[in-house]
Amino acid sequence: METTVTLEDFYHNTLSMPEQHRKGFGHFNVFRSEDCFSDGRMIVRYSRREFYKISLIRGNYRYHYADKSFDVSGSTLIFHNPHVPYTWELLSGEISGHFCIFTESFFTERFKGNPADIPMFSPSGKPAYALSEEEDAEVTAIFLKMKSEIDSEYAFKYDLLSTYMMELVHFALKRQPTETIYKHPDANSRITSVFMELLERQFPIESISQRFSLRSAKDFAGQLSIHVNHLNRAVKNTTGKTTTNLIAERLANEAKALLKHTNWNISEIGYTLGFDEASHFNNFFRKQTTLTPSSFRNV
């Protein structure tokens, strides 16, 4: 199943952890992609991470982001949201490029708002931007300035690094003029998008102590500060499905993943998904799949 990659995990698999992270400060770092290969291969798991990432990747590969997949050939600038699982697979040749990582606290210490408010980092936004040779050179120059600065002794280098990071953000924004950036066509679409985002943020379930908490349309309406009937109408008009059906479908998909990829017992899985009684979970799962949880696990 999907796991969360912490900064400790990341540095364990690449380089030693920098002093500023051990001290617990908002974290930023920059790398050449080639320096993070192991035996000529870069191993990337389909997982969430606890840090944001901006990558310049050159090569021929397939990229999976949430429920989207696309083939890439050439240079691409990609923005990674830590709440959205992603991975990629090399199709041919080799990969090269650069990437920087930063925590939410690094961003909020220097800017107003949250990085998830930036269109490219939104779960429903456009994460990838194909680059021409000239654009690749421009983006590479920004990463090289980052690398030079992070190795310097300049007292205010992290303020400067945050400026370079925002250069990459604005580079992507300029490539997609304001009038062509996706806008929800109406209020129903906007409400549905936020509902789906809230639903997805509760997954994956990664430990027995974690629990799915927003289980009903009323729960979500409370989070969105709207009447539950308003939410139900918006979701139905936009998707053709009821709010309850969408929640149940997502719960069933997570239940399938937990049954196949963990050794937790049925009661434990049901509890993490918000069912106090194993019999209630069994009835729910059977209604969604026509199989009992035990039967599905043993298929």
VEXPAVEX-89852 format. One record per residue (C-alpha): residue in three letters; x, y, z. Coordinates in steps of 0.5 Angstrom, whole numbers, padded with zeros to 4 digits, always signed. Each point is the difference from the previous one (the first is absolute). Example, Ala and Ser with C-alpha at 12.3 -4.5 7.8 and 13.67 -1.06 7.14 Angstrom:
<sites>
Ala+0025-0009+0016
Ser+0002+0007-0002
</sites>
This chain:
<sites>
Met+0000+0000+0000
Glu+0002+0007+0000
Thr+0005+0003+0005
Thr+0002+0007+0002
Val+0007+0001-0001
Thr+0003+0005+0005
Leu+0006+0004+0000
Glu+0004-0005+0004
Asp-0002-0005-0005
Phe+0002+0004-0006
Tyr+0007+0002+0003
His+0001-0007+0002
Asn-0001-0002-0007
Thr+0004+0005-0003
Leu+0005+0005+0004
Ser+0001+0001+0007
Met-0005+0004+0004
Pro+0002+0008+0000
Glu+0001+0003+0007
Gln-0005+0005-0001
His-0005-0005-0001
Arg+0002-0004+0006
Lys-0001+0007+0004
Gly-0007-0001-0002
Phe+0000+0007-0005
Gly-0005+0001-0006
His+0004-0005-0005
Phe+0003+0002-0007
Asn+0005-0004-0004
Val+0002-0001-0008
Phe+0003-0006-0003
Arg+0002-0002-0007
Ser-0004-0006-0002
Glu+0006-0004-0002
Asp+0002+0000+0007
Cys-0006-0004+0003
Phe+0001-0006-0004
Ser+0001-0006+0003
Asp+0004-0005-0005
Gly-0002+0004-0006
Arg-0007+0000+0002
Met-0004+0005+0004
Ile-0005-0004+0004
Val-0007+0004+0001
Arg-0006-0003+0004
Tyr-0007+0002-0001
Ser-0001+0004+0006
Arg-0001+0006+0004
Arg+0005+0004+0002
Glu+0001+0005+0006
Phe+0003+0005-0004
Tyr-0001+0004-0007
Lys+0004-0001-0006
Ile+0002+0004-0006
Ser+0003-0005-0006
Leu+0003+0002-0006
Ile+0001-0007-0004
Arg+0003-0002-0006
Gly-0002-0007-0003
Asn-0005-0005-0003
Tyr-0004-0002+0006
Arg-0008-0001+0002
Tyr-0002+0004+0006
His-0006-0002+0004
Tyr-0003+0006+0005
Ala-0006-0002+0004
Asp-0005-0003-0005
Lys+0004+0003-0006
Ser+0005-0003-0005
Phe+0004+0003-0006
Asp+0006-0002-0004
Val+0006+0005+0000
Ser+0005+0001-0005
Gly+0005+0006+0001
Ser+0001+0005+0005
Thr-0006+0001+0005
Leu-0001+0005+0006
Ile-0004-0004+0005
Phe-0003+0003+0007
His-0002-0006+0005
Asn-0005+0001+0006
Pro+0002-0004+0006
His-0007-0002+0001
Val-0001-0003-0007
Pro+0003-0007-0001
Tyr+0005+0000-0006
Thr+0005-0004-0004
Trp+0003-0001-0007
Glu+0004-0006-0004
Leu+0005+0001-0004
Leu-0002-0002-0007
Ser+0007+0000-0004
Gly+0007+0003+0001
Glu+0002+0004+0006
Ile-0003+0006+0004
Ser+0004+0006+0002
Gly-0002+0007+0003
His-0001+0003+0006
Phe-0005+0001+0006
Cys-0001+0004+0007
Ile-0004-0002+0006
Phe-0003+0004+0005
Thr-0005+0000+0006
Glu-0006+0003+0001
Ser+0003+0004+0006
Phe+0005+0002-0005
Phe-0005+0004-0004
Thr-0004+0003+0005
Glu+0006+0003+0004
Arg+0001+0004-0006
Phe-0007+0001-0004
Lys-0007+0001+0002
Gly-0005-0006-0001
Asn+0002-0007-0002
Pro+0004-0003-0006
Ala-0006-0005-0001
Asp-0004+0007-0002
Ile+0005+0000-0006
Pro-0004-0002-0006
Met+0006-0005-0002
Phe+0000-0003+0007
Ser-0008-0001+0000
Pro-0002-0008+0000
Ser-0005+0002-0006
Gly+0006+0005-0003
Lys+0004-0001-0006
Pro+0007-0003+0003
Ala+0004-0001-0006
Tyr+0003+0005-0006
Ala+0004-0002-0006
Leu+0006+0004-0001
Ser+0003+0002-0007
Glu+0008+0000+0000
Glu+0000+0008+0001
Glu-0005-0001+0006
Asp+0004-0006+0003
Ala+0006+0004+0000
Glu-0003+0006+0004
Val-0003-0005+0005
Thr+0007-0003+0001
Ala+0003+0006+0001
Ile-0005+0001+0006
Phe+0002-0006+0003
Leu+0007+0001-0001
Lys-0001+0007+0004
Met-0003-0004+0005
Lys+0006-0005+0001
Ser+0005+0005+0000
Glu-0004+0004+0005
Ile-0001-0006+0005
Asp+0007-0002+0000
Ser+0002+0007+0002
Glu+0001+0004+0007
Tyr-0005+0005-0002
Ala-0004+0002+0007
Phe-0006+0001-0004
Lys+0000-0005-0005
Tyr-0006-0004+0001
Asp-0004+0007-0001
Leu+0004+0000-0007
Leu-0002-0007-0001
Ser-0007+0001+0001
Thr+0000+0005-0005
Tyr+0003-0005-0005
Met-0005-0005+0002
Met-0006+0005-0002
Glu+0004+0002-0006
Leu-0002-0007-0002
Val-0007+0001+0002
His-0001+0006-0004
Phe+0004-0003-0006
Ala-0006-0005+0000
Leu-0005+0005+0001
Lys+0002+0004-0006
Arg+0000-0006-0005
Gln-0007-0001+0001
Pro-0004+0007+0000
Thr-0005+0002+0005
Glu-0006-0001-0005
Thr+0002-0007-0001
Ile+0002-0002+0007
Tyr-0006-0005+0002
Lys-0006+0004+0003
His-0006-0004+0003
Pro-0006+0001-0005
Asp-0005+0001+0006
Ala-0001+0000+0007
Asn-0002-0007+0000
Ser+0007-0002-0003
Arg+0004+0004+0005
Ile-0004-0003+0006
Thr+0001-0007-0003
Ser+0007+0001-0002
Val+0001+0002+0008
Phe-0004-0006+0002
Met+0004-0005-0004
Glu+0007+0003+0003
Leu-0003-0001+0007
Leu-0002-0007-0001
Glu+0007-0002-0004
Arg+0004+0004+0006
Gln-0002-0006+0005
Phe+0004-0005-0004
Pro+0004-0004+0000
Ile-0002-0004+0007
Glu+0008-0001+0002
Ser-0001-0003+0007
Ile-0005-0003+0004
Ser+0000+0006+0005
Gln-0003+0004-0006
Arg-0007+0001-0001
Phe-0005+0003-0006
Ser-0004+0005+0003
Leu-0004+0004-0005
Arg-0005-0006-0001
Ser-0006+0004-0002
Ala-0003+0005-0005
Lys-0001+0004+0007
Asp+0007+0000+0002
Phe+0003+0002-0006
Ala-0006+0006-0001
Gly+0003+0002+0007
Gln+0007+0001-0002
Leu-0002+0004-0006
Ser-0005+0004+0004
Ile-0006-0001-0004
His-0007-0004+0001
Val+0000-0007-0002
Asn-0005+0001-0005
His+0004+0005-0004
Leu+0006-0005+0000
Asn-0004-0006-0002
Arg-0003+0004-0006
Ala+0006+0003-0002
Val+0004-0007+0000
Lys-0006-0004-0004
Asn-0001+0006-0005
Thr+0008+0000-0001
Thr+0001-0008+0000
Gly-0006-0003-0001
Lys+0001-0004+0006
Thr-0002+0001+0008
Thr+0005+0003+0005
Thr-0002-0007+0004
Asn+0002-0004-0006
Leu+0006+0003-0001
Ile+0003+0000+0007
Ala-0002-0008+0000
Glu+0003-0001-0007
Arg+0007+0003+0003
Leu-0001-0004+0007
Ala-0001-0006-0004
Asn+0006+0001-0004
Glu+0004+0001+0006
Ala-0002-0006+0003
Lys+0002-0004-0006
Ala+0007+0003+0001
Leu+0000-0001+0007
Leu-0002-0008-0001
Lys+0005-0001-0005
His+0006+0004+0002
Thr+0000-0001+0008
Asn-0001-0006+0005
Trp-0005+0004+0004
Asn-0006-0004+0002
Ile-0007+0002-0002
Ser-0002+0003+0006
Glu+0007+0005+0000
Ile-0002+0002-0007
Gly-0007+0001+0001
Tyr+0002+0004+0006
Thr+0005+0005-0004
Leu-0006+0001-0005
Gly-0005+0002+0005
Phe-0004-0006+0002
Asp+0000-0001+0007
Glu-0003-0007-0001
Ala+0003-0006-0004
Ser-0007-0002-0003
His-0001+0007-0002
Phe+0006+0000-0004
Asn-0001-0007-0003
Asn-0007+0003-0002
Phe+0002+0006-0003
Phe+0006-0004-0004
Arg-0005-0005-0003
Lys-0005+0005-0002
Gln+0006+0004-0004
Thr+0003-0006-0003
Thr-0004-0006+0001
Leu+0005-0004+0004
Thr+0002+0000+0007
Pro+0006+0003+0002
Ser+0003-0007+0002
Ser-0002-0003-0007
Phe+0003+0006-0003
Arg+0007+0000+0003
Asn+0000-0008-0002
Val-0001+0001-0007
</sites>
